[in-house]
Amino acid sequence: MSRMNWYQVAPEGAKALLGVHHYIMKNTNLPEELIHLVFLRVSQINGCAHCIDMHGRDLRQTMSVDKVALVPVWDEVPHLFSDQQRAALAWAEEVTRVSETHASDEAYAAASAAFEPKDLVDLTITIAAMNAFNRLGAPFRLPVSAKAT
């Protein structure tokens, strides 16, 4: 079944969300690769095919295919990811699953140890923004660029 294109139906809403995305990409100190890594992991948790496809492609421009493939099990291959990347991935999982985790004190302490206060807030905004995009991309079944062959 074909579903509506949410950003064409509600362009002002799309513009508002894209404003947050612009802030993340242009006005934070977070490395671009780290942003895309978090975008990918959050999208994997939420099952948004469009965003998984898009951010996987973004990451493969700076990261090996093998490493991108192992993002879902990043904690089993710690040697592939920097301390900061592991902290960001752990916090992304914690915040994305906040109804289950309640953003535990342990997770907060670990994230706080890896990021300066403003960077931790910006990381959390990044996670929240991707969760918002996923909650539009998945239900409206945005298309993917991936091909079968």
C-alpha positions as CSV (number, residue, x, y, z in Angstrom):
1,M,0.0,0.0,0.0
2,S,1.3,3.4,-0.9
3,R,1.3,5.9,2.0
4,M,1.3,9.7,1.9
5,N,4.5,11.7,1.8
6,W,4.4,13.4,5.2
7,Y,6.7,16.2,4.4
8,Q,4.6,17.2,1.4
9,V,1.4,17.1,3.3
10,A,2.8,19.1,6.3
11,P,5.7,21.2,4.9
12,E,5.8,23.5,7.9
13,G,6.2,20.5,10.3
14,A,8.9,19.1,8.0
15,K,10.6,22.6,8.0
16,A,10.6,22.6,11.8
17,L,12.1,19.2,12.1
18,L,14.7,20.0,9.4
19,G,15.6,23.1,11.5
20,V,16.6,20.8,14.4
21,H,18.6,18.7,11.9
22,H,20.3,21.8,10.6
23,Y,21.2,22.8,14.2
24,I,22.7,19.3,14.8
25,M,24.8,19.3,11.7
26,K,26.0,23.0,11.8
27,N,25.8,24.2,15.3
28,T,27.2,21.4,17.5
29,N,30.7,20.2,18.2
30,L,29.7,16.6,17.5
31,P,31.8,14.9,14.8
32,E,29.6,14.3,11.7
33,E,30.6,10.6,11.6
34,L,29.3,10.3,15.3
35,I,26.1,12.0,14.3
36,H,25.4,9.6,11.5
37,L,26.5,6.6,13.7
38,V,23.8,7.7,16.3
39,F,21.3,8.3,13.5
40,L,21.9,4.8,12.2
41,R,21.7,3.1,15.6
42,V,18.5,4.9,16.6
43,S,16.9,4.0,13.3
44,Q,17.9,0.4,13.6
45,I,16.2,0.2,17.1
46,N,13.1,1.9,15.7
47,G,13.0,-0.1,12.5
48,C,12.9,2.8,10.0
49,A,14.0,1.3,6.7
50,H,14.4,4.7,5.0
51,C,16.6,6.1,7.7
52,I,18.7,2.9,8.1
53,D,19.3,3.0,4.3
54,M,20.1,6.7,4.3
55,H,22.4,6.8,7.3
56,G,24.1,3.5,6.4
57,R,25.0,5.1,3.1
58,D,26.2,8.3,4.9
59,L,28.4,6.3,7.2
60,R,29.9,4.1,4.5
61,Q,31.5,7.3,3.1
62,T,33.8,7.5,6.1
63,M,33.6,4.1,7.7
64,S,34.3,0.5,6.4
65,V,31.4,-1.6,5.3
66,D,32.4,-4.2,8.0
67,K,32.2,-1.7,10.8
68,V,28.8,-0.3,9.6
69,A,27.5,-3.9,9.5
70,L,28.5,-4.4,13.1
71,V,26.8,-1.3,14.5
72,P,23.8,-3.3,15.9
73,V,26.3,-5.3,18.0
74,W,28.8,-2.5,18.7
75,D,29.2,-3.6,22.4
76,E,30.5,-7.0,21.2
77,V,33.2,-5.5,19.1
78,P,34.5,-2.7,21.3
79,H,37.9,-2.6,19.5
80,L,36.1,-1.2,16.4
81,F,34.6,1.8,18.1
82,S,36.2,4.7,20.0
83,D,35.4,5.3,23.6
84,Q,33.3,8.3,22.6
85,Q,31.5,6.3,19.9
86,R,30.7,3.6,22.4
87,A,29.4,6.1,24.9
88,A,27.2,7.8,22.3
89,L,25.8,4.4,21.1
90,A,25.0,3.4,24.7
91,W,23.3,6.7,25.4
92,A,21.4,6.5,22.1
93,E,20.1,3.1,23.1
94,E,19.2,4.3,26.6
95,V,17.4,7.4,25.4
96,T,15.6,5.7,22.5
97,R,14.3,3.0,24.9
98,V,13.5,5.5,27.7
99,S,10.2,3.9,28.5
100,E,12.1,0.8,29.4
101,T,15.4,2.3,30.8
102,H,14.1,5.5,32.4
103,A,17.5,6.9,31.4
104,S,19.3,5.3,34.4
105,D,21.7,7.1,36.6
106,E,24.5,4.6,35.5
107,A,23.9,5.4,31.8
108,Y,23.8,9.1,32.5
109,A,27.0,9.0,34.5
110,A,28.7,7.1,31.7
111,A,27.5,9.5,29.0
112,S,28.5,12.5,31.2
113,A,32.0,11.1,31.6
114,A,32.5,10.9,27.8
115,F,31.0,14.3,26.8
116,E,31.2,17.9,27.9
117,P,27.8,19.1,29.2
118,K,26.8,21.0,26.0
119,D,27.9,18.1,23.9
120,L,25.8,15.7,25.9
121,V,22.8,17.9,25.5
122,D,23.5,18.2,21.8
123,L,23.9,14.4,21.6
124,T,20.5,13.9,23.3
125,I,18.9,16.4,20.9
126,T,20.4,14.3,18.1
127,I,18.9,11.2,19.5
128,A,15.5,12.9,20.1
129,A,15.5,14.3,16.6
130,M,16.2,10.9,14.9
131,N,13.5,9.3,17.0
132,A,11.1,12.0,15.7
133,F,12.1,11.4,12.1
134,N,11.8,7.6,12.6
135,R,8.3,8.0,14.0
136,L,7.4,9.7,10.7
137,G,9.5,7.7,8.3
138,A,8.5,4.2,9.5
139,P,4.7,4.7,9.6
140,F,4.5,6.6,6.3
141,R,6.9,4.0,4.7
142,L,9.3,6.4,3.1
143,P,11.1,4.7,0.2
144,V,14.7,3.3,0.3
145,S,17.4,3.8,-2.3
146,A,18.7,0.2,-1.9
147,K,18.3,-2.1,-4.9
148,A,17.8,-5.9,-4.8
149,T,21.0,-6.6,-6.8
